[in-house]
Amino acid sequence: MRSTRYPVLLFLIVAGVAAAYWWFSRPPEVEIVRPHRGSAAEVVYATAVVEPVRWAKVTSIIRERIISLCGCEGSKVRQGDQLAELDSGDARATLAELEARRELAQSDRERALQLLDRRVVSQQVYDKAQNEVIRINAMIAAQKERLRDYLITAPMDGVVLRQDGSVGEVAEPGEILFWIGQPLPLQLVAEVNEEDIPKVLKGHKALIRSDAFPGEMLTATVASITPKGDPVLKNYRVYLELPRDTPLRIGMTTEINIVTTEKEDALLVPLAAFDGTTLQILAEGERISTIDVRTGIRGTRTVEVLDGLDEQDRVVLPFREDLLEGSRVRPIGEGDR
């Protein structure tokens, strides 16, 4: 019994070693694809915000407590309509004090005029009283003008798109209290990197991706490009016109691809198959051959090949840096993509 156990055990060990050698020495598997014909598009990526074409921010220019708000968010307003009022108690008290001083100054001027007619005082005394009246009148006019700052009014006809702040809060200078604009038409305002801006031209079509409308094909058209860029952020502002029936809403953020170049019937290879302009293809004997090709339009998923590749070539996908020239491989997934 023992004499037969050892040969069987030895056979199993040899078989296991042989199986392991076969497993670890077999050629690695690689997925391959064939080049295909299709449309190639070069795009410029950017993020954008939906805004009305005509709109305005309404702010306070003084620091004061809010005592009333129109509560008109979503309502139509006309230019000059009152939206909010700030506490003007101190300012009105100052105006009342100035008006009282004016009455006193006018009384002093009348007295000086009477004394001048009687030659009791000089012309200089009367002129001084007259100048005081003029000075106080100027101060009253300035204070009345200043009181207008306590009434916040609509700068244009439109709809109150958003209202911020509450009664009792203190409005700070420059703090936005209202957003007023025309609901239509809408536009996208995008920030495009300075390296890409030379490719973007008025009239270019843009494809929009919005998390609010996944799967929907939304488009826009480049309407204008700001002449001056931001030297700190290194970008340029691009305005894109949206169709009137767009489902996008004011304030939404989107991702856009501005199509700068399009070409039909281009020879395309997946982007992941490239290492710069280098591809790996299968030569005779299922061995790796590394080739350099001339490329054209480089999209987000595919790259146009202008020269150096045939439609029947089998391309390794993705590019494998661990495979050397002449390495034997086992191809899988052969077909068009």
Secondary structure, DSSP 8 states (H G I E B T S, - for coil): -HHHHHHHHHHHHHHHHHHHHHHHHS--EEEEEB-EEEEEEEEEEEEEEEEESSEEEEEBSS-EEEEEE---TT-EE-TT-EEEEE--HHHHHHHHHHHHHHHHHHHHHHHHHHHHHTTSS-HHHHHHHHHHHHHHHHHHHHHHHHHGGGEEE-SSSEEEEEE---TTSEE-BT-EEEEEE-SSSEEEEEEEETTTGGG--TT-EEEEE-TTSTT--EEEEEEEE-SS-BTTTTEEEEEEE--TT----TT-EEEEEEEEEEEEEEEEEEGGG-BTTEEEEEETTTEEEEEE-EEEEE-SSEEEEEES--TT--EEES--TT--TT-B-EEES-SB-
